[in-house]
Amino acid sequence: MAKKTTKSPSPALTHIGSSGEARMVDVSDKPATERVAVAEGRVVMKPATLALILSGDAKKGDVLGTARIAGIMAAKRTSELIPLCHPLALSKVTVDITPDKKLPGCIVRATAKVSGPTGVEMEALTAVSVACLTIYDMIKAVERGVRIEGIQLIAKSGGKSGDYVADARTK
């Protein structure tokens, strides 16, 4: 169960109009505030596949470096991929990929930051998703059974709805 540190005043879905139609939310009257979101996901694979990635001998090249750049690029294009997202002038996007031999696989974590009238959760989630997909694409010739799992929002701050931190059971 997730923990919210402040409550949103309205439980209504903001992307649904009064007649039930999908709509883009009008954020023109909202103040610009600093907003940060962190998302995470995992790419689970066989130990031998992880060893191949870590050795730098994957046929397609630098798996983790390529995935990091793909995630950053994806965050910048989120509004082109998710129909009702606002285009944002992101001030920061980081994608960190940590190899984990116990998993075995990689933990992908993205942080997105903006000063604006709407949040960056979708940008962080998109960065993680595309980075995970890129890892899969670069190693699928070696292992098709790789699993992408656990993509979720870990934390967010800023904006009207306040801060959010995922419960430890969901991390």
Contacts in CASP RR format, 6 or more apart in sequence:
PFRMAT RR
TARGET T0000
AUTHOR 0000-0000-0000
METHOD contacts of the structure
MODEL  1
MAKKTTKSPSPALTHIGSSGEARMVDVSDKPATERVAVAEGRVVMKPATL
ALILSGDAKKGDVLGTARIAGIMAAKRTSELIPLCHPLALSKVTVDITPD
KKLPGCIVRATAKVSGPTGVEMEALTAVSVACLTIYDMIKAVERGVRIEG
IQLIAKSGGKSGDYVADARTK
1 167 0 8 1.000
1 169 0 8 1.000
1 170 0 8 1.000
2 164 0 8 1.000
2 165 0 8 1.000
2 166 0 8 1.000
2 167 0 8 1.000
2 170 0 8 1.000
3 164 0 8 1.000
3 165 0 8 1.000
3 166 0 8 1.000
3 167 0 8 1.000
4 161 0 8 1.000
4 162 0 8 1.000
4 163 0 8 1.000
4 164 0 8 1.000
5 162 0 8 1.000
5 163 0 8 1.000
5 164 0 8 1.000
5 165 0 8 1.000
6 161 0 8 1.000
6 162 0 8 1.000
6 163 0 8 1.000
7 161 0 8 1.000
8 160 0 8 1.000
8 161 0 8 1.000
9 160 0 8 1.000
14 25 0 8 1.000
15 22 0 8 1.000
15 23 0 8 1.000
15 24 0 8 1.000
15 25 0 8 1.000
15 84 0 8 1.000
16 22 0 8 1.000
16 23 0 8 1.000
17 23 0 8 1.000
22 83 0 8 1.000
22 84 0 8 1.000
23 84 0 8 1.000
24 84 0 8 1.000
24 86 0 8 1.000
25 84 0 8 1.000
25 86 0 8 1.000
25 118 0 8 1.000
27 86 0 8 1.000
27 117 0 8 1.000
27 118 0 8 1.000
28 117 0 8 1.000
30 117 0 8 1.000
30 118 0 8 1.000
30 160 0 8 1.000
31 117 0 8 1.000
32 115 0 8 1.000
32 116 0 8 1.000
32 117 0 8 1.000
33 115 0 8 1.000
33 116 0 8 1.000
33 117 0 8 1.000
33 158 0 8 1.000
33 159 0 8 1.000
34 113 0 8 1.000
34 114 0 8 1.000
34 115 0 8 1.000
34 116 0 8 1.000
34 157 0 8 1.000
34 158 0 8 1.000
35 113 0 8 1.000
35 114 0 8 1.000
35 115 0 8 1.000
35 116 0 8 1.000
35 118 0 8 1.000
35 119 0 8 1.000
35 120 0 8 1.000
35 156 0 8 1.000
35 157 0 8 1.000
35 158 0 8 1.000
35 159 0 8 1.000
36 111 0 8 1.000
36 112 0 8 1.000
36 113 0 8 1.000
36 120 0 8 1.000
36 155 0 8 1.000
36 156 0 8 1.000
36 157 0 8 1.000
36 158 0 8 1.000
37 111 0 8 1.000
37 112 0 8 1.000
37 119 0 8 1.000
37 120 0 8 1.000
37 121 0 8 1.000
37 123 0 8 1.000
37 124 0 8 1.000
37 125 0 8 1.000
37 153 0 8 1.000
37 155 0 8 1.000
37 156 0 8 1.000
37 157 0 8 1.000
38 109 0 8 1.000
38 110 0 8 1.000
38 111 0 8 1.000
38 124 0 8 1.000
38 153 0 8 1.000
38 154 0 8 1.000
38 155 0 8 1.000
38 156 0 8 1.000
39 109 0 8 1.000
39 110 0 8 1.000
39 121 0 8 1.000
39 124 0 8 1.000
39 125 0 8 1.000
39 127 0 8 1.000
39 128 0 8 1.000
39 151 0 8 1.000
39 152 0 8 1.000
39 153 0 8 1.000
39 154 0 8 1.000
40 107 0 8 1.000
40 108 0 8 1.000
40 109 0 8 1.000
40 110 0 8 1.000
40 128 0 8 1.000
40 150 0 8 1.000
40 151 0 8 1.000
40 152 0 8 1.000
40 154 0 8 1.000
40 171 0 8 1.000
41 107 0 8 1.000
41 108 0 8 1.000
41 109 0 8 1.000
41 128 0 8 1.000
41 132 0 8 1.000
41 148 0 8 1.000
41 149 0 8 1.000
41 150 0 8 1.000
41 151 0 8 1.000
41 152 0 8 1.000
42 100 0 8 1.000
42 103 0 8 1.000
42 105 0 8 1.000
42 106 0 8 1.000
42 107 0 8 1.000
42 108 0 8 1.000
42 132 0 8 1.000
42 148 0 8 1.000
42 149 0 8 1.000
42 150 0 8 1.000
43 105 0 8 1.000
43 106 0 8 1.000
43 108 0 8 1.000
43 132 0 8 1.000
43 135 0 8 1.000
43 136 0 8 1.000
43 146 0 8 1.000
43 147 0 8 1.000
43 148 0 8 1.000
44 103 0 8 1.000
44 104 0 8 1.000
44 105 0 8 1.000
44 146 0 8 1.000
44 147 0 8 1.000
44 148 0 8 1.000
44 149 0 8 1.000
45 104 0 8 1.000
45 105 0 8 1.000
45 106 0 8 1.000
45 139 0 8 1.000
45 143 0 8 1.000
45 145 0 8 1.000
45 146 0 8 1.000
45 147 0 8 1.000
46 104 0 8 1.000
46 143 0 8 1.000
47 101 0 8 1.000
47 104 0 8 1.000
49 104 0 8 1.000
49 105 0 8 1.000
49 139 0 8 1.000
49 142 0 8 1.000
49 143 0 8 1.000
49 146 0 8 1.000
50 99 0 8 1.000
50 101 0 8 1.000
50 103 0 8 1.000
50 104 0 8 1.000
50 105 0 8 1.000
50 106 0 8 1.000
52 58 0 8 1.000
52 139 0 8 1.000
52 142 0 8 1.000
53 63 0 8 1.000
53 64 0 8 1.000
53 99 0 8 1.000
53 106 0 8 1.000
53 135 0 8 1.000
53 139 0 8 1.000
54 99 0 8 1.000
56 62 0 8 1.000
56 63 0 8 1.000
58 138 0 8 1.000
58 139 0 8 1.000
58 142 0 8 1.000
59 141 0 8 1.000
60 66 0 8 1.000
60 137 0 8 1.000
60 138 0 8 1.000
61 138 0 8 1.000
63 134 0 8 1.000
63 135 0 8 1.000
63 138 0 8 1.000
63 139 0 8 1.000
64 97 0 8 1.000
64 99 0 8 1.000
64 106 0 8 1.000
64 135 0 8 1.000
65 97 0 8 1.000
66 134 0 8 1.000
66 138 0 8 1.000
67 95 0 8 1.000
67 97 0 8 1.000
67 108 0 8 1.000
67 131 0 8 1.000
67 132 0 8 1.000
67 134 0 8 1.000
67 135 0 8 1.000
67 138 0 8 1.000
68 95 0 8 1.000
68 96 0 8 1.000
68 97 0 8 1.000
68 131 0 8 1.000
70 130 0 8 1.000
70 131 0 8 1.000
70 133 0 8 1.000
70 134 0 8 1.000
71 93 0 8 1.000
71 95 0 8 1.000
71 110 0 8 1.000
71 126 0 8 1.000
71 127 0 8 1.000
71 128 0 8 1.000
71 130 0 8 1.000
71 131 0 8 1.000
71 134 0 8 1.000
72 93 0 8 1.000
72 94 0 8 1.000
72 95 0 8 1.000
72 127 0 8 1.000
73 130 0 8 1.000
74 81 0 8 1.000
74 126 0 8 1.000
74 127 0 8 1.000
74 129 0 8 1.000
74 130 0 8 1.000
74 131 0 8 1.000
75 90 0 8 1.000
75 93 0 8 1.000
75 95 0 8 1.000
75 110 0 8 1.000
75 112 0 8 1.000
75 123 0 8 1.000
75 124 0 8 1.000
75 126 0 8 1.000
75 127 0 8 1.000
76 90 0 8 1.000
76 93 0 8 1.000
76 123 0 8 1.000
77 126 0 8 1.000
78 85 0 8 1.000
78 88 0 8 1.000
78 122 0 8 1.000
78 123 0 8 1.000
78 126 0 8 1.000
79 85 0 8 1.000
79 86 0 8 1.000
79 87 0 8 1.000
79 88 0 8 1.000
81 126 0 8 1.000
82 122 0 8 1.000
82 126 0 8 1.000
85 122 0 8 1.000
86 118 0 8 1.000
88 114 0 8 1.000
88 116 0 8 1.000
88 118 0 8 1.000
88 119 0 8 1.000
88 120 0 8 1.000
88 123 0 8 1.000
89 114 0 8 1.000
90 112 0 8 1.000
90 113 0 8 1.000
90 114 0 8 1.000
90 120 0 8 1.000
90 123 0 8 1.000
91 113 0 8 1.000
91 114 0 8 1.000
91 115 0 8 1.000
92 111 0 8 1.000
92 112 0 8 1.000
92 113 0 8 1.000
93 110 0 8 1.000
93 111 0 8 1.000
93 112 0 8 1.000
93 113 0 8 1.000
93 123 0 8 1.000
93 127 0 8 1.000
94 110 0 8 1.000
94 111 0 8 1.000
95 108 0 8 1.000
95 109 0 8 1.000
95 110 0 8 1.000
95 127 0 8 1.000
95 128 0 8 1.000
95 131 0 8 1.000
96 108 0 8 1.000
96 109 0 8 1.000
96 110 0 8 1.000
97 106 0 8 1.000
97 107 0 8 1.000
97 108 0 8 1.000
97 109 0 8 1.000
97 131 0 8 1.000
97 135 0 8 1.000
98 106 0 8 1.000
98 107 0 8 1.000
98 109 0 8 1.000
99 105 0 8 1.000
99 106 0 8 1.000
100 106 0 8 1.000
100 107 0 8 1.000
106 135 0 8 1.000
108 128 0 8 1.000
108 131 0 8 1.000
108 132 0 8 1.000
108 135 0 8 1.000
109 128 0 8 1.000
109 154 0 8 1.000
110 124 0 8 1.000
110 125 0 8 1.000
110 127 0 8 1.000
110 128 0 8 1.000
110 131 0 8 1.000
111 124 0 8 1.000
112 120 0 8 1.000
112 121 0 8 1.000
112 123 0 8 1.000
112 124 0 8 1.000
112 127 0 8 1.000
113 120 0 8 1.000
114 120 0 8 1.000
114 123 0 8 1.000
119 156 0 8 1.000
119 158 0 8 1.000
119 159 0 8 1.000
120 156 0 8 1.000
121 153 0 8 1.000
121 156 0 8 1.000
124 153 0 8 1.000
125 151 0 8 1.000
125 152 0 8 1.000
125 153 0 8 1.000
128 151 0 8 1.000
129 148 0 8 1.000
129 151 0 8 1.000
132 148 0 8 1.000
132 151 0 8 1.000
133 148 0 8 1.000
135 146 0 8 1.000
136 146 0 8 1.000
136 148 0 8 1.000
139 146 0 8 1.000
140 146 0 8 1.000
152 166 0 8 1.000
152 170 0 8 1.000
152 171 0 8 1.000
153 164 0 8 1.000
153 166 0 8 1.000
154 165 0 8 1.000
154 166 0 8 1.000
154 171 0 8 1.000
155 163 0 8 1.000
155 164 0 8 1.000
155 165 0 8 1.000
155 166 0 8 1.000
156 162 0 8 1.000
156 163 0 8 1.000
156 164 0 8 1.000
157 163 0 8 1.000
157 164 0 8 1.000
END
